[in-house]
């Protein structure tokens, strides 16, 4: 859906900003106890979303984030796949979740590809 694509692009922009903050020790520099507190305060988001953003910013490379910013992959898909990889899922298992998700959402016009 178009709305989800827009959200994913925005999350990608937020991840770029957050990676810069983490590289330059932004949380400590601005007096925050941890990166989650920084994100909650500066981006005005819920704490659970802030935790997700910090989790992804610490794990994703710039290319994966850029794909999200272009709308080539959804924020939710990237989060799910990152969690699966970290839990030890194989590339084949992750690919099967893409297939399952695409058959589940077949018929949804304008959905973001994985």
RACORWO-V103931 format. One record per run of one state. SS is the DSSP state (H for helix, E for strand, C for the rest). FROM is the first residue (numbers start at 1). TO is the last residue. If there is no record, write none. Layout:
ss: (SS:SS)
from: (FROM:FROM)
to: (TO:TO)
This chain:
ss: (C:H:C:H:C:H:C:H:C:H:C:H:C:H:C)
from: (1:2:24:26:30:35:44:47:58:62:71:75:87:91:105)
to: (1:23:25:29:34:43:46:57:61:70:74:86:90:104:114)
